[in-house]
Amino acid sequence: MKRIPLVWQIIAGLLLGVLVGWYFNTHPQNQVWVSTEVLKPLGDIFIKMMKMVVVPIVFCCMILGIAGGGDNKSFGRMGAKSLVYFFAITSLAIVMGLIFANLFEPGKGTEIAGIAHNGTSTVTMEPSKGALIILQNIVPDNVIVAMSEAKLLSVLFFAVLLGMALNTLPTTKSAPVIAVIQGLSDAMFKVVSFVMAYAPIGVFGMIGATVATFGFASLLPLLKLIGVVYLALITFALVFLGGICYLIGENVFTLIKYFRNELILAFSSAASAAVMPQLISKLEAYGVPRRIVSFVVPVGYAFNLDGASIFLGVATIFIAQLYGIDLSLTQQILLVVTMVLTSKGAAGVPGFAIIILSATLASAGLPLEGVALIAGIFRIIDSGTTTLNVLGNAIAPLVIAKWERAPLERQAGVRVGQSA
């Protein structure tokens, strides 16, 4: 018997949760017991399992991202330029997501926004601090304690140092350590697949409890969230990526047309890894030197996630607004730093953006309950974010080629503006 895809299971859980929640919202005699004793625990289990895997996954991915590619000087100038571009463009995407969320306020104006003030969820944000104090707090006294307390920035700080240290060791000493970390990473991603298998039940429980308590008004922010995310994605693609294309002598609409098959596949599958081979071939046919394509595209899949970055920016502020929490400018800047670091390595793993969102919320002290609400409609958002991820990684090699002053030598028979 053919297994039902996870995305349809999650959608089914979402719809069933809405129906069950609506029933108990309109029949309040058993609403409190069902919400607190049945539905909410089902959602809380999902939240706890997501929190369980965040630290080891982020820790392993960061080390492997630094140490897995060779020594610290192996990629030289091109590698440094690529990483500078990736961090700059994803930081810009996150900031844009934050701006759109603050501007359009998708999480405000509904009854559920008062949940943080009625005893259901209480969040105390830390007061704003200076940059040196923030840096001091990032450096861990004990990395094991930092892991146990899920202090993501502290864990990432240690992981960066460990990854750089492994690169300075002889291969005979570093390879076994990297292999162990790679094995642990693979195992943790398998655990993520187990957690995601429970996602339909968790989404059912969280959505059901929410609708049972607050009614259909609680679902309005989800529609507003989808609209704001897609507006931000389209604006980023046309304005910022379009501007970058103009600066390097390209046309973003021409590139969209040229890569349209890959973009359609990315949108329909929500899996950017599925189009990597075609993307590499099309870029080489477009004239980008193979040495640039073979480095920039794979690394970009780990470090250049424009769509996912916008989603993280919008979703984090959305949840803060949903629970009536005001974030200061300093706190939002710290969120940018957290998301820039934790978002690396998220591409190609279904649902991993939800895990990264959980990590961001945990590091900021924001309520994780909102993640289950977003998980129910994430597949709709994921199609758009994946498409922008692919477009961003199609443009990145062109940027680096221009920066390296490498001429484009198009293959015979390839016409710009036509999909090969």
N, C-alpha and C positions, 0 to 999 in steps of 0.2 A: 504494500500500500504506500502510495506516494505521500511523503511527509509535507505538512502544511508549512510554507516558509514562515520564518520568525516574524517578519514584518506583518503578515496577515494575522498571526496569533496575537501580536501586540494590539493591532487595530481591533480585533475581536474582543480582547480584554478591555480595551478602552470603551467600546460601545456597550458591552455587557455591564461594565461598571457604571456607565451613565444611566442605563435602564434600571439597574438595581438601586442605585443612589436616588434616582427620581422616585421610585416606588416608595422607598422609606422616607423620603422627604415629604411626600404627600400622605403618608400613613405614619405619623410621628409617634404612635404608641410604642413601637419597638425600635425607633430610630437611634436612640442613644446607645442602647445595648449592642445593636448590630454594628454601629459605627466604631465604637470603642473596643469591643470585644472580638469582632470578626474582621471587619474591613480594614481598619487602621493597622492592626498587627500584621496583616498580609502585606501591606505597603511598607511598614517599618522593617520587615525582614529584608525586603529588596534594598532598602536604603542601607541597612547595616552591611549587607553583602557587598554593595558597591564601595562603601567606606573601607571594607576589609582588604580589597585588592588595589586600592589607589596607590599607597606608598610603595609596595614592592614593584609595581609596574613602572611607575615614574622613575624610581631609582634605577632599575635595570635599563630602561630605555635611554636614560641620559648617559649612563656609563658606556653603553654600546654605541650610542651616537658619536661619542668622542673617541673611544678607544677602538671601536670596531673597524675603522677605516684606514688604519695605519698610523705611522708616527706623526707627531705634531707638525712636521714640516713637509709631509709627503705631497700635499696638494698645492703648496706654495701660494703664489699670488692669486691664481684663479680660485682656489678654495677660499682664501680670505675674502676676496671680492664677492663670491657667491654667498657666503655666510653673512657678510655685511648687508647685502641686498635682501636676503631672506628675513633677517631680523628686523630690518627697517620697514619692509613692506607689510610684514605680519603685525608689527607694532602699530603701523598706520591703520591696518584693518581693525585691530582691537579698539583703538581709539575711536574710529568711525562708528563701530558698533555701540560703544558707550555713548557717543554723542547722539546717535539716532534714538537710543533707548531713553536718554534724558530728555530729548526734544519731544518725542511722541508719547512717552510714558505709557507703554502698553500694559503695565501692571497696576495702574491706578484706576480709580473710579468704579470699583466693584466691591461687593460685600466682603469678599475673601481678603481684601487688603487689610481688614481689621483683625485678622487671625493672630497677628503677633502681639495684639494688645488685649486679648480676651483670655489669656492663660493657656491657650493651646500651644503656643510657641513663643518663647521669650528669648530675644537675642540682645546681647549687650556688646556694642561695637567698642573697640579700644579707641581712646582719644588719639587725635592726630599727633604724630611725633616727627622730630627732625630726621633728616636723611641719615645722619651718623647713628642715631639711636635705632633707626630701622635696620641699618646694616649690622649693628651690634647684635640685635635680636635675631638676625638671620643666622649668624655664626653659632653653631650648636656647641654647648658644653659637652654633650654626650650624644653621639649620633644615634645610639640605640634608643635613648630616651626620646629623642626627636622623632624617630620612627614610630615609637609606641604612642606618642601624642599627636601623630599625623601633622607635624610641622613641615609642610611641603617645601618651603623655601630653604629651611635648614637642611633637609634631606638632599635637595638639589645642589646646594652649596657643597656638601660633602661628596656627592656623586660627580660633580664637575672636577673637583680636585683629584678624586680617585681615578677618573678616566684619563686625566692628563698625566697622572703618575704612571699609569699602566703603559702609556705611550712612550715613556722614557726608559722603560725596562727592556732588556733583550727579549726577543720573541719567545725564546725557550721558557722564560719565566712568566711573561704576560699572557701567552696563548692559553695555558690551562685555566687561568683565572677568568679570561674572557669567555672561554668555552663553558665554564660553570655558570657564569652570569647569563650567557645566551640560553643555556638549558633552563635556568630559573625563569627567564623571561618567557620562553616558549611555554613552560608549565603554567605561568601566571595568566597568559593569554588563553590557555585552555580553561583555567578557572573562570576567566571572564565569560567564556562561552557557556559555562554552567550557569553563571549568574544571569546572563542574558536569556537563557532558557526559562528561567523563573520570571523573567520580566513581564510576560503577559499577566501572570497572577498578581505580581506586585502593582502593575498599572491598574488592574481591575480593582484591587483593594484600595489604593490611594484615590483613584478617581471616584470610586463608589462612596468612600467616606466623605470626600469633599462635596459631591453633589447631594448626598443625603443630609449633610449639615447645612450647606449654604444654598442649595438649589442650582438651577441652570445659570444663574448670574455668575457663578464661579468659573464657567467655561468661556465666558466672553474674552478674558485676557488671552486665552490660547489663540483665538482667531486674530486678535490684535497683534500678538507676538509673531505669528506667521507673516502677517502683512508687513510689519516693521522689518523683519529679517530680510524678506525678499526685496523690499524697497532699498535697503542698505546694500544688498548683494548687487542689484542692478546698477545702483549709483556708483558703487566702487568699480565695477567692471567698465562702465562707460566713461566715468570721469577720471579716476586714478589710473587704472590700467590703460585706458585710452590715452591719457596724458603721457604716460611712460612710453607707449608705442609711438606717439608723435615725436617725442624727444629722440628716439632711436631711428626715426625715419620709416616707421611702419604705420599701418592703419588697423585699429582694433577690429573694425567691421570686416576687413579683408581676412584677418586672422581667424575671426569667428567662423566665417564662411569656409575657410580652408580646413579648419579643424572641426567642422560641424558634426561629422560622424562620431568622432571621439566625444564631443560634448553631449550629443544625444544619448550615446551609450552610458556616459557617466550619469546623466540625469535620470535615466530609466533604471539603472542598476544601483545607483548610490554607492558605487564601489570604484574609487579612482584607480586602484591597482589593476583593474580589469583592462584599462586602456593604456597602460604604460608602454607595452611593446609597440602598439600602433603609434603612440605619441613620439617615441624615439625615432621610428622609421620616417614619420612625416616630417619631423624636424631636420633629419639628415637630408631628406629629399628637398626640403626648403632651402638647404644650403648651409646650415649651421655645421661647423666642423665636428666630426665624430668625437674628438677628445673632449669637447665642451659638452655635447649632448650626453655622453655616457657618464659624465660626472654630475652635471647640474640637475638633470631630471631625477635620478634616484635620490640624490641628497635633498632635492626640492620636495620630494614626496614625504620626507621626514620633517623638513624645516620650513617649507613654504606652503602653508595652509591658509590661504587668504579667506576662503569661505568659512572654514571652521573657526578662524579667529574672529570674524564678524559675529558669528553665532554666539561664541563665548562672551563677547562684550555685551551683546543685546540681552542674552539670557540671564547673565549675572545681575544686571541692573533690573531686569524684569522681575526676578524673584525678590530682590530687595524691595522694589515698589509693591509687589504683591503682598508682602508682609509688613508694609508700612515702615520700612527702615530707610533712613536717609544716610547716604554715604558722603563723607566729605571729599573734597578734591584730593587731599593726600591719600585717603583710603582708596580712591579710584585709581590713582597713579600706582599704588602698590598692587592693585588688582591687575593692572596692565603688565607689571613686571612678572607677577605670578603666572598670568596666562601666556605670556611670551615664552616663558621657560617650560611650563607644563604641557603646552600644546605640541611641543616637538615630538615627533614619532607617532602621531595619531592617525596618519593616513593609512588607508587600506584595511583598517580594523573596524568592522561594523559596530556601531554603537559606542566607539571609544570616546567620541566627543562628550557623551553623557558622563563617562568616567572622569574625564578631564574637568568637566563642569562641576562634578562632585568634589574634586580636589580643590578647585578654586573656591567654591562655597565654604568648604571646610576650613581652608586657610584664612578666609575672611570672617569666619564666625557666623555665616549666614545659614538659614535653615535649609537642610537638605530635602525636606519634604516636597519642596517645589520641583525637584528633579523628576519625580515620578509623574507629575502633571505634564511636564515637557516631553517625557519619554513616550507618552501616548501619541503625540503628534510629531515626533522627531523625524519619522520617515518622510513626511511631507517637506520638512525643512532640510533634511539631509540631501535630498535630490538637488536642491539649489546650491547648498554649500559645496557639495562634491563637484558640481559643474564649475563653480568658480575656482575651486582648488586646481582642477585640470587646466582651465584657461590660464591661471596664474603660472602654472608650471610649463605651459606651452610658450609663454612670453619670456619667462626667466632666461632660458638659454640664448634668446635673441639679445637680451639686455647684456648678458655676460660677454657674448661675442662682440657686441659693439664696444663694450668697456675694454676688451682685450684687443680691439682693433683687428679682429679676424674677419676677413671678407667672406660674404655668403656666396657659395658656389652651388647654385641650384642644379639638380640633376636634370638630364635631358627629358623633355616631355612633361615636366611639372610646370603647371601654370598657376601663378599666384591668384588666389581668389577662388580656385576650384579645389574640391576635395579629391585627393589622390586615391 
